Amino acid sequence: MAVLLDNPVRSYAWGSPTVIPELLGRAPSGQPEAELWVGAHPGSPSTVVGDGRPLSALIEADPAATLGAAVVGRFGPRLPFLLKVLAVERPLSIQVHPTIEQAAEGYDAEDAAGLALDDPRRSYHDRNHKPEMAVAVTPFDALVGFDDPAAVAASLEQCEHTDLVGAAAVLRESDGLERLVRRWLTLDDAAAAQIVTALTAEASARRDDPRFALVHRLAEVYPHDRGLLLALLLRHHTLAPGEAVFVPAGVPHAYLSGVAVEPQASSDNTLRAGLTPKHVDAPEVLRILRYEPHGAVAVRPVPAGPGLERYPVDGIDELGLSRVRLTAGTAVPVPGPLLVLVVEGAAAVDGVTLARGRAAFVPAAESGATLTGDGVAFTLTTALDQAR
């Protein structure tokens, strides 16, 4: 039968102190609570209500019954996906995620360098890739992918500082975006501080330009951070509730505000490029960064039955996300392996009751499981199983 889960919350400075406690129906902790993790990643696994075992241990005890032959054959005896709730009150770092080949190379290189898994200089915590999607629960602001270099150049050409006008000229060239990013991320600290100071002054004076208004907003949170230079080059997206964006490997992005559900491959590999007090690994960012403009992929939900919408992503076998609007008398099939998270109202799956904010795991052996109730839930399985 389905298994009720307790799910860990990660506290980061950018998180909201109230959103996740409200979702879970408990008092705030007084700390920013940024991410609710639902899954079996070893960094923060969900646990089974009743016996306290990590979900990973339940799966390892009988992979065939919990995951099914197809998933074990494709991904091995581990849950290949992870579902999060993001509660973003302050902008996150600008970051990129690796391909699976880059992740293996980076993990092995950091092992060889003697970096422990909890070393703050470490970027690779596993050998997996981290394709991810953000589905807005509230209006959700994000920077995803590079903007059109010509559009950025047109804004920079109106600047007074010679370095910024010079950057516009570089952007007009065929390989200018890559050359400018490499220059800005490898400047020595003194040179970077000089141009960041010029940019923040320009942004303060030109808040009628949306591009500079955004830089001004970010500078209030991250003054003197060279990530402001990179933010200037990125494309701003505002998602309405239910809208989604997929972030491929190598695409720079930063989530700015709002609440979203984030399905992803089960990984914690993040390469930070700026807007953070944490470790920035510029050489590794430059190794995996992709420079084509408009790297974000809009994902439009597709009706798949009464109250059921799917969010298809081509070529990513780990992600089979659906949003379910439940009404009395409706039963939606949810064959496992599958995670289900209720975000509004209440639901029941295979005899397990889920209040708002609660989640469950449906094993592959429960091929006839159904979801009922009155509310809204997200379900996550593999694209292999969703296609059945």
Helices and strands as residue ranges (DSSP letters): E 3-6, E 9-10, H 19-24, E 35-38, E 47-48, H 55-61, H 63-67, H 69-75, E 81-88, E 94-96, H 100-112, E 132-136, E 140-146, H 149-156, H 162-171, H 176-186, H 189-205, H 210-221, H 227-232, E 234-239, E 244-247, E 253-265, E 271-274, H 282-288, E 297-299, E 302-305, E 308-311, E 320-326, E 332-333, E 338-349, E 352-354, E 359-362, E 370-381, H 383-386
